[in-house]
Amino acid sequence: MRPSLFQFSPVAMLVVSAFSAQVVAQSITVNGVVLDNDGKAIEQARVHVHGRQQYVYADKNGRFTIQAPAGAELHISAKGYGDQFVTLSNNNELKVQLQSGGVERIVVSASGLHQYDLEMANPVSVLSGEELSRKTAPTIGETLKSMPGVHSNYYGPVASSPILRGLDGPRVRILNNGLDSADVSRIGPDHAISADAITTEQIEVLRGPATLLYGSGAVGGVVNVVDNRLPRQLRPASTQIETRYSSGADEKTAAMTHDGGQDQVAWHLDGFKRKTGNYDVPDFTNDQGESSDQLANSWLNNSAVNGGLSWITDKGLIGFSIGHIDSEYGIPGHHHHHEEQDGHDEHDDDQDEHTEEAVFAKVKQDRYGLAGELYKPFHGIETLSFSSALTRYQHHEIEEGVIGTTFKNDSFESRFTAEHETIAGWHGVFGYHLQQSDYQAIGEEAFTPDTKTDSHALFVLEERSFGDFTAQIGARIEHVDYKATGIEFEHHHEEEEADEHHAEDVKHDFTASSLSAGLVWNFQPGYNAALSISRSERAPSAAELYSNGAHIATRTYELGLAYNLDQDGEISESDIKFKKEVANNIDLTLRKYEGDFTFTYNLFYNKVNNYLHMRDSGLTMADLHSHADEDHDHDHDDHGDHDENGEFSIFHYQQQDATLYGAEFAMAYQLSAEQQLEFFIDSVRAKLDNGGDLPRIPPVKVGTGYSYSAEDWSANIDWTHYMKQNRVAATESATGSYQILDLGFSYYFNLNDLDLTAFAKVNNLTDELGFVHSSFVKEDAPLPGRSFTLGVKARF
């Protein structure tokens, strides 16, 4: 049965009924102004109702209006200023002055307990406001890659996922407003993440295990893309329009967001349209000896529209959202057998028309959201809440105008939580998390079978303060069921047995538990230290269990844990009992967050038992084909012929113990009220305990930046150096160092009732040739060359 938004209707109806039964009371309307210590307005200061997902931003005059219950605590913050907490009284007119210096404290919605980033035991980074706008790229991976501890797997500029401390794929969960993005980006690096940064409000990166709320797929961390598509606060009507043009790929982008509200109804609309050609790159020679100054088949044409409507009172809220994505993009380095047969010279100038030899992806996604919150429904409970998302995802890979492979994923996810009042000094949440998906892959690259997944989990998070110490503990238990169809375990070598192949339906289930404990010590004003210890279990993903076929994106033949492979190329059913990954992680953090000089220093150590990885078997697809006239997955024979008679190496998923450790450091120094200097460095070391390095581990990254902010203009310069990576796995080559220099300039002005920002950027000013070590196609897909961007943002 396909997932349905109404499968979890009993929980939804419970909250809705309780919400409707409340006596609707008016919230207090609070007006205020946020100023600096010289009495000047602070634009875009954030005003947040502590303990709830309600916030607004100050306008160009520093003024704001927010609905909040009497006695609520407001948190006012702005980048480059120390924050303040204000408890509401009968005075509904507020004047708040913030002192310059210090780090803006931001609520992390993915924390589960309305925690601020500077108060969490686990390391977290948040990209928001002008910094998010400045770093926005067509992919989430490229948007976030300059953050400490974050890199990108980079399948060209069109598909790029974040790597957290050397981990990605099924170990890093990509969320949209706390729920899974439900695309197929976790299965292959050439599959783009459906979320986009250009219409978001902030992106949260939780480094290290985040399994308690988000399941075993978050054993390496979480990236949460936060927007306002399902409104959770009443905001004054406002609209923002942005247009930009970039020279490096002839990129044209337009985006719009609108928020509004009247009485107790809030609404939101956003959308964008982006179109690019192939990306210019510095002159390079690929692994086939071909020279070029352009990354072939790297064009992009995507658009999205989202909307939401909510009913909001001081007793709670109920809201609904809907979103639609259309995306087409070329897939760099994605070679097929037709390219060799038909030649390369006839269509070189036709990438915009999706030429015969260009393989491209066509993606559609529809997403429906439903969420509700109920405040103080009965004694002992502060907030009851639920959030659900139903997603229909479809991804075609098209070659010569014909669909070669189709990936589909129909999914439903719902989370129900109850936040309880303080009991014996402990405050926390407990809840239930449901995830269901129906995944299908059809066509010549369907290397993973159709699989239905059901996951049910219970979790609890608790927090308590002891003077200068805050303790945070949590636990989760999760049960995952897989039902895969069309599995062929036996490959017969005799001709007379060739027709006896038959498909089987298989089932596997896992129960994974996770525990976490953290301690934050505010040992001196403006300083804290944090220690986090966790034990997180991860069930193998369906792809890790059942993959069996050529994966063109990784240029390998992938074989899952469920199969046995002998040295003669015989594939059969494995009799080995599958094991869960067990990650034992320690994080130590030191922060200074007040004053002109601030810093964050993280040390981490992650001991993973039964680490799942692909090991080179020493065989190729030719070894499979040489034994049988008719392979179990005969459609892949042509791929083998294309790749020099089947020289795709067979990589077999195996489990071995591994260790990952490293450090992250970031600092900022406010030279004056206008000038700031920043510096960061990160590193990760990842190796198997029995010897050998893990593949595609990012190199050491170091960077520095300088920014100047005047009354009506600002400028920045950022330099990032990626060091040489020569600690490599047996099947990969070392990658040389490179450095990227970026410049930016913004000018702020008003025209009639429009608040305008004109901006200009230069990316990769020196036109440096850089290859990304963590990319599967690093030799064929260098980073973009020098590019100039011009844009305008208008607010009204």
Steps between C-alpha positions, in 0.01 A plus 500: 500500500634844409572732793219741580496825694198372693662180626593681817162671529425378857793697639429797276133500593588479871700820479251672270205409724676612814608819325144574385366440849716775647345835577653728239675788675678795345875518527668820609615714210851618578658789309863594542820635357852354505792745514875480539693676778515817284123508458505385137243250374609136460341359189417128487533456877318179592228505767408154621241375750708272721376141510296528181561511128385862478727779378508815286773724358538875558452724198740763365403734787564230758128468574307175551157371592442155647213308658592335831323381815519714813806422709689351206873548468631662183850433372644781287817436299691631198823405327797679660311593820450350841143376547238586762208326668194709587202379706173656390292696751210738453723726292447406136747757365860382520828675437793259488864599469761241403870539569737437212730199516431136567330221311135502404311229688267310264223256584564160340163360399655155441615482864158385622515713817506857356869511585734775389804403298737626772330291769506158332735223604523384138684723250263693276538775240224719357510692173241779481430859401744688280766231536261239360406730214866564420591130495189367325587266211280281275567199727491453877845340503667796332307745722632341819850381403682799655368421850745331741460123490294509179614403150323404178494179296467719187357323197548821303314822589162333436510225767694548820424361847664603827760278665516532879829394657569258215151344503219538246241292313286283731680638809399866455133591499380794290191659654251764397344660808592198712367231264696298243538655154377163360700519177753239380813707565612250768522221240723656233728807487356604161154545656443859607349596837149632443530782759639837385666775704378807312157522672601367842543692826778294653687173456603307811789254499522260794840331486528163667221253584148646494320168515279567803246707306577402142589133497795286405538680166633795701790315663741741328297817541207704374453785254167674565374748240255735675243715321164649589288304252282381789464824702546471875473870583291801409715742303432842349456478124837499326636399161853440381603466136850406388654478155858409416718432198831307499740504210673165554197297385279776362284445809169686526313466829187665639345428838211633707374453855188650652368478856184649637229466758166636607321441830602141584586379150855500363610414148818451305597477132841450343645390172803521277613440144863430406659424163867451417714382211810287534747629759829657399802335662874570481672312216542136602559154357270222616591138566443413134751760380242748373558874558221746572419836661136410564338227708294309246139419585491715814196713411208545738136604464289482813208667670286461809191648661389456863210630703348458843213614718470488880249589770692637798384601848671525835370147567669339202501471124394274217642534149525343157761541226550388143809511280590407144844463339589469132865448419708399202877480511784349303710231667872568452719197430195276458612294198284241327561247230314708241760771526770268371286362221361827368810716536564824682552767240158545349323658795763686701319836485149385584496439874211742549283279280587182694707342225503135405821432689423707810349306788280716718265466794139615516362527852154572634401509866172580671505543876207552736551600862273508803605623845345611826598621844291520813628698798420385855225252401490356852697494821856379464529556125626829358463420129350224290615510140504295184645548154442284193608501138378299204742506204465375144840497329586397145840513330556409133845463347466570128736405220445580131151624584401166655455423869774259598434470874222618729530538876183545704457554870163543667552572867314600811655625822345620824636601837288545814657660808392603846706757687448460872527748781795485737502183709761477777699763314488321163335653194466308175302336223394148412336378185436259217653512151360319195666471157370305201630491145422313178812517280511379140776496240417404141741480207859436401652666808263347752782356708280501814176296520153628582482530878234593752630633831312543827661658804347558843682665787455629854730770637558720804720808555554659842688801632578634849709782638725467806635847567759565229446152353229380262454128447337360185406135459297305247408157368331351195388155393415440136370203304555489121338252256613451139298317235692469173363346182666361191817374669699246294759324715613220269703550183516169311796444271363217288304588188229248575442668836492855364122507477451379854575835664219619721438803716435482872338727755710546812441658839741623762445694820725672752455654842744782570542691824689818576608672821650843550622710793639851499624758749538874442705698753471880507823535694539874443277775357519483122668155501378143510634150451297201384549125508277265302514119508274282287448144387301485178388192308424510127313239300648440153313690231306315231763596240780361718310175538357434155703691237593278206595673178710756317484847656614738227521797739766330713647305206478177693293183516344508848415181685314512831544316827221256411722335237807281507764537227770239443824543310352333189237776467217283638231701681278325753299573810711593802474286811669763719283662765481873440621723779402851599756775493581621850655847523656599832559873482666755730486875437684764702418867436638827635325828415553871563195690381519848655729793429694603191690168483289183474581141410374143490730198525376143447683171542325177401574128509269243339561126541267309266450127538385312188553802275332440164714580198554385144813288454659432163454129432778488242248389235335693218169472319684308229558224756124471547423502130765247410311228690155538353333591175211646692576690819238556768505870415553470125422867436839586644692304238509804273648707777774247535572513126510876508747509783773308320331158508364528852792646691274647768650359820266303724476660843345282767353647819689374804504573873818581691583714801609856420618809685440864409640795693584862442463863603319819400592853599333830415570849635390857435664825608308828490776743406262796525130567477529466122772240452513128577763234438415129494708180486413129495662159451366145502641153454383140513695174504309184404643150480412134540629346821661207318691735272426730210336838457134553418441639148407858403575653841526881468838667551591758761322828426614840628350839428490863600271791427482875546180707496427871519151632576414869459161664537391445140751250360705196594781297346672170569794294382526125569794268435482122540788256457443126449815308580632199311331172586741208473348277767300297253338160464661236282277572201527881491765756413631797697355845434707818485443814702318807374369831632189705427477880536154664506399868519165657579345848515150615602337843483184581699260775389132595487283582200152624587367224729754242388787391724766398246830316511723488194780246519796382295721195550807352342548127563841340444661832412833341405334238273662221701472143373370286785400134518280378788649189661164387639340500153439176308577686175786723618712458185207592274336773709728778631355787699356797305742766382481876546142624508342844549157533663274805504170512685230710664275425797188705570296494821161665545 
